[in-house]
Amino acid sequence: MVKQYETVFIMTPVLSVEQMKEAVSKYRDLLKEYGAELVHEEEWGLKKLAYPIQKKSTGFYQLLEFRMEGEHVRNFEIAFKRDERILRFLTVALDKHAIAYNEKKRARKQDETTANA
């Protein structure tokens, strides 16, 4: 059954911008390989962590929202566990209310962008 998911992952801050973008494209390609449809993607940038992880106090945050068969989520998460560039990740299945909230939030952001242009 196809469901909508959201994954937020934190990459180590020692990566260059090019290495960070390469890691993100790896996971984007992996989603395509599993037949997922990428709904939305956001780069949150370098942020301070709430607590140190592997002696690091900052990390590159990235959000991927996608539709995919549930059976592939486990393999997608295993790829995160095996990648030493990833400090933490969290994948959440979205219900209809979360999907509606995300769509409203994106529409509001789009309206603000066009109003400022």
Secondary structure, DSSP 4 states (H G I P E B T S, - for coil): -EEEEEEEEEE-TTS-HHHHHHHHHHHHHHHHHTT-EEEEEEEEEEEEEEEEETTEEEEEEEEEEEEEEGGGHHHHHHHHHH-TTEEEEEEEE--HHHHHHHHHHHHHHHHHHHHH-
